[in-house]
């Protein structure tokens, strides 16, 4: 039995190497992505707060004044594209460097996935965690994580734009956005056992714990999963976008 344990430890150390796939895995497992998203908010995204309505003394001979809704949609789309582009470039660069150092890695390496109940025959049960589990390939989980991150950026972009529509000061918008994100994330994880936690978009920022199913164990709710996260984040982001588009802010002349 002691020899088998040593073999398992040796195999684990061999598998968890410096390859690009395992580098991304560790990046997500440590939840570094949450800090990256906040970094985007702090340094990269512009805000609607700099809008000013045209003065009544300006006469438009040929063209009409640009509507606030057009400015809002343009900035929202611009911020979203820039965020996706920067994430793709930075992620691709890290992946390329890690591949040069340690190779691609084993895409089919099995990762343990937790579940609150047994759905299929190949599910196992863990007495230590009081949960069912099965195994899924590392590559598949990384793809799911990427899709979830896309949904997270979509939601954050809409949240930031909506707050920027309500406030005038650029730095105040950044601070309020960060406070809302951190408060929602802390509140959602503290009261994660509530039935309504599934509708809290902020709990889906814990990327890897959502993808590997551990969040559903903490919440004792099978609906707190990858698919629910995608739906909730995109729906919430769309609602925030529409609210920002329809809301009107009083601007002093």
Backbone torsions as a table, in degrees:
resi	resn	phi	psi	omega
1	UNK	NA	-40.8	179.0
2	UNK	-63.3	-39.5	179.5
3	UNK	-65.8	-39.0	178.6
4	UNK	-64.4	-38.5	177.5
5	UNK	-63.5	-42.6	178.3
6	UNK	-62.6	-38.6	178.1
7	UNK	-63.1	-42.8	179.9
8	UNK	-64.0	-41.9	179.0
9	UNK	-63.8	-41.9	179.9
10	UNK	-63.7	-43.1	179.6
11	UNK	-64.6	-39.7	179.0
12	UNK	-63.7	-43.5	178.7
13	UNK	-65.5	-31.8	179.0
14	UNK	-72.0	-40.6	-177.3
15	UNK	-72.6	-43.8	-178.5
16	UNK	-80.9	78.5	-174.9
17	UNK	-105.6	-161.4	-179.5
18	UNK	-96.2	19.8	178.8
19	UNK	-67.4	164.5	-175.9
20	UNK	-65.5	-39.4	-178.9
21	UNK	-64.5	-42.2	-179.3
22	UNK	-76.8	-25.5	174.0
23	UNK	-65.0	-45.5	177.0
24	UNK	-64.5	-38.5	178.2
25	UNK	-59.9	-47.8	179.4
26	UNK	-65.3	-36.3	177.5
27	UNK	-58.8	-43.0	-179.6
28	UNK	-78.5	-37.0	-178.4
29	UNK	-64.6	-33.9	177.6
30	UNK	-82.9	-0.3	178.4
31	UNK	59.5	35.3	177.3
32	UNK	-66.9	-23.1	-176.8
33	UNK	-60.7	-31.9	179.1
34	UNK	-62.9	-40.1	178.8
35	UNK	-71.5	-32.4	176.9
36	UNK	-65.2	-41.8	179.1
37	UNK	-64.5	-40.5	176.5
38	UNK	-66.5	-32.6	176.4
39	UNK	-63.0	-40.1	176.2
40	UNK	-60.0	-41.6	-179.6
41	UNK	-64.3	-41.9	-173.9
42	UNK	-71.2	-39.8	-168.2
43	UNK	-114.1	-23.3	-166.3
44	UNK	-111.7	-33.7	-171.8
45	UNK	-85.0	136.6	173.1
46	UNK	-87.9	176.4	-172.6
47	UNK	-133.2	159.2	176.9
48	UNK	-77.4	-8.6	-171.3
49	UNK	-65.0	-17.7	-178.3
50	UNK	-86.7	4.8	-179.9
51	UNK	-66.7	143.1	172.9
52	UNK	-138.6	138.1	179.3
53	UNK	-76.4	145.3	-179.9
54	UNK	-65.1	144.7	179.9
55	UNK	-73.9	156.5	-176.0
56	UNK	-73.0	-12.6	-178.2
57	UNK	-81.0	-15.1	-179.9
58	UNK	-81.4	130.2	179.2
59	UNK	-108.3	123.3	178.7
60	UNK	-93.8	107.9	-174.8
61	UNK	-76.3	-44.1	-175.2
62	UNK	-111.7	-49.4	-176.2
63	UNK	-97.0	163.9	176.4
64	UNK	-98.6	155.9	178.5
65	UNK	-63.8	147.9	-180.0
66	UNK	-70.5	132.0	-179.7
67	UNK	-76.6	150.2	177.8
68	UNK	-61.1	-35.2	179.7
69	UNK	-62.6	-38.0	178.6
70	UNK	-67.6	-41.3	177.4
71	UNK	-62.9	-43.5	-178.9
72	UNK	-61.1	-48.4	-179.3
73	UNK	-64.6	-40.1	-179.2
74	UNK	-64.8	-45.8	179.1
75	UNK	-65.8	-41.0	178.8
76	UNK	-60.2	-46.8	179.5
77	UNK	-66.7	-39.8	179.8
78	UNK	-63.4	-46.9	179.0
79	UNK	-60.4	-40.7	-178.3
80	UNK	-65.6	-45.2	-179.9
81	UNK	-64.5	-43.6	179.3
82	UNK	-61.9	-43.8	-179.6
83	UNK	-63.4	-45.9	177.6
84	UNK	-62.7	-40.0	-178.8
85	UNK	-65.8	-45.8	179.8
86	UNK	-64.5	-38.8	177.5
87	UNK	-65.0	-41.7	179.5
88	UNK	-64.9	-42.8	-179.0
89	UNK	-67.4	-49.0	-178.6
90	UNK	-65.7	-43.4	178.6
91	UNK	-64.9	-40.9	178.3
92	UNK	-64.9	-36.8	179.3
93	UNK	-66.7	-45.2	178.0
94	UNK	-62.3	-42.6	179.9
95	UNK	-63.3	-40.5	-179.3
96	UNK	-66.8	-44.2	179.7
97	UNK	-64.6	-43.0	178.8
98	UNK	-64.5	-34.4	177.6
99	UNK	-66.4	-39.4	177.7
100	UNK	-64.9	-35.2	-177.3
101	UNK	-79.2	-50.2	-172.5
102	UNK	-123.8	7.6	-178.8
103	UNK	83.2	-178.5	-177.3
104	UNK	-73.3	-41.1	-176.7
105	UNK	99.6	178.2	-176.7
106	UNK	-93.2	106.8	-176.4
107	UNK	-67.0	-31.0	-177.1
108	UNK	-91.8	12.7	179.2
109	UNK	-59.8	127.8	-175.6
110	UNK	-76.5	129.1	176.7
111	UNK	-113.4	136.1	-178.3
112	UNK	-72.2	130.4	178.8
113	UNK	-116.9	128.9	-178.2
114	UNK	-90.0	153.7	177.3
115	UNK	-148.2	148.0	-178.8
116	UNK	-78.9	-22.6	177.8
117	UNK	-148.2	169.1	-176.6
118	UNK	-88.0	124.3	-178.2
119	UNK	-108.1	-40.3	-177.7
120	UNK	-125.3	171.8	-175.2
121	UNK	-69.4	-28.7	-175.7
122	UNK	-83.4	9.9	176.2
123	UNK	-78.4	144.3	175.8
124	UNK	-115.6	169.9	-179.9
125	UNK	-123.0	135.3	178.6
126	UNK	-107.7	117.8	177.4
127	UNK	-70.9	-30.7	-178.7
128	UNK	-65.6	-42.3	-178.0
129	UNK	-99.8	-5.7	-178.0
130	UNK	53.3	48.8	-176.4
131	UNK	-151.6	153.8	172.8
132	UNK	-81.6	159.8	178.5
133	UNK	-155.7	159.2	173.3
134	UNK	-148.4	-173.5	-176.0
135	UNK	-124.4	141.6	178.1
136	UNK	-136.4	153.5	-175.5
137	UNK	-68.5	149.4	179.5
138	UNK	-61.7	-41.1	-178.9
139	UNK	-61.1	-42.4	179.9
140	UNK	-63.6	-39.7	180.0
141	UNK	-69.7	-34.6	177.4
142	UNK	-67.6	-36.3	176.4
143	UNK	-64.5	-43.7	177.6
144	UNK	-61.8	-41.1	179.2
145	UNK	-62.1	-41.1	178.7
146	UNK	-62.0	-41.7	178.6
147	UNK	-65.1	-40.9	179.2
148	UNK	-65.0	-37.6	178.0
149	UNK	-66.1	-37.5	175.5
150	UNK	-59.4	-42.9	178.1
151	UNK	-66.8	-36.7	178.7
152	UNK	-63.2	-44.4	179.2
153	UNK	-64.7	-39.7	177.1
154	UNK	-58.1	-46.0	-179.8
155	UNK	-65.9	-46.7	-178.6
156	UNK	-63.3	-37.8	178.8
157	UNK	-63.3	-42.1	178.2
158	UNK	-68.3	-39.1	178.2
159	UNK	-63.3	-45.6	-179.0
160	UNK	-64.9	-41.2	179.4
161	UNK	-66.9	-38.8	179.9
162	UNK	-65.6	-45.6	178.1
163	UNK	-64.8	-38.0	177.8
164	UNK	-64.6	-27.7	178.2
165	UNK	-72.9	-26.6	-176.6
166	UNK	-91.0	-20.1	-175.3
167	UNK	-119.8	154.6	-176.3
168	UNK	-96.8	-34.4	-174.5
169	UNK	-83.7	127.1	-176.8
170	UNK	-61.0	-46.0	-176.6
171	UNK	-70.4	-32.8	176.6
172	UNK	-64.5	-36.7	178.5
173	UNK	-63.1	-43.5	179.6
174	UNK	-62.4	-46.7	-178.4
175	UNK	-64.1	-46.1	-179.2
176	UNK	-63.6	-40.3	178.4
177	UNK	-61.1	-45.7	179.5
178	UNK	-63.5	-40.4	179.2
179	UNK	-64.1	-43.4	179.4
180	UNK	-62.2	-43.5	-179.4
181	UNK	-64.4	-48.0	-177.7
182	UNK	-67.8	-37.9	178.2
183	UNK	-66.8	-45.4	179.2
184	UNK	-63.4	-39.5	179.3
185	UNK	-66.9	-44.4	179.9
186	UNK	-67.6	-44.6	-179.9
187	UNK	-63.2	-43.4	-178.7
188	UNK	-64.1	-37.2	-179.8
189	UNK	-79.1	-28.5	178.6
190	UNK	-73.2	-38.6	179.3
191	UNK	-108.3	39.8	-173.5
192	UNK	-70.4	-20.3	-179.3
193	UNK	-79.0	-4.2	176.8
194	UNK	-71.1	146.4	-178.8
195	UNK	-64.3	-29.9	-178.3
196	UNK	-79.6	-3.3	-177.6
197	UNK	-63.8	-24.0	179.8
198	UNK	-62.7	-24.7	-177.9
199	UNK	-93.2	-0.4	178.6
200	UNK	-84.4	111.2	-175.4
201	UNK	-65.8	-21.9	-173.6
202	UNK	-74.1	-25.1	-179.9
203	UNK	-70.6	-17.1	-179.9
204	UNK	-85.0	6.7	173.7
205	UNK	-84.2	-9.7	173.3
206	UNK	-82.3	75.9	-162.2
207	UNK	-54.1	-58.3	-172.2
208	UNK	-68.8	-37.0	178.9
209	UNK	-67.4	-24.0	173.1
210	UNK	-74.8	-45.4	-175.5
211	UNK	-67.9	-39.1	-177.7
212	UNK	-88.9	4.6	171.9
213	UNK	86.7	-5.4	-176.0
214	UNK	-66.0	-30.1	180.0
215	UNK	-63.6	-35.6	178.4
216	UNK	-67.4	-29.7	176.6
217	UNK	-70.5	-43.8	178.1
218	UNK	-62.0	-38.3	-178.4
219	UNK	-85.3	-10.1	-174.2
220	UNK	52.7	39.1	-176.7
221	UNK	-143.1	115.0	-178.3
222	UNK	-67.3	-17.2	-178.8
223	UNK	-78.6	-12.8	174.7
224	UNK	-82.2	86.2	-174.4
225	UNK	-143.9	-175.7	-176.5
226	UNK	-61.2	-46.6	-177.3
227	UNK	-64.9	-43.1	177.8
228	UNK	-62.9	-38.9	179.0
229	UNK	-60.7	-44.5	178.9
230	UNK	-60.3	-46.7	-177.3
231	UNK	-65.9	-47.8	-177.4
232	UNK	-63.7	-43.5	-177.7
233	UNK	-66.1	-43.0	-179.6
234	UNK	-70.9	-39.3	178.7
235	UNK	-67.4	-45.7	179.2
236	UNK	-62.8	-42.5	177.9
237	UNK	-62.5	-39.4	178.8
238	UNK	-66.7	-39.7	178.6
239	UNK	-65.8	-41.4	177.8
240	UNK	-64.1	-38.9	177.5
241	UNK	-62.0	-44.4	-179.5
242	UNK	-66.8	-38.6	178.1
243	UNK	-64.0	-42.4	177.2
244	UNK	-66.1	-33.9	-179.6
245	UNK	-70.3	-35.8	-175.4
246	UNK	-90.3	-22.7	-177.3
247	UNK	-72.4	149.8	178.9
248	UNK	-120.8	134.7	179.4
249	UNK	-110.1	135.4	178.9
250	UNK	-74.9	121.6	-177.9
251	UNK	-111.7	128.9	178.7
252	UNK	-76.6	142.7	-178.5
253	UNK	-102.5	NA	NA
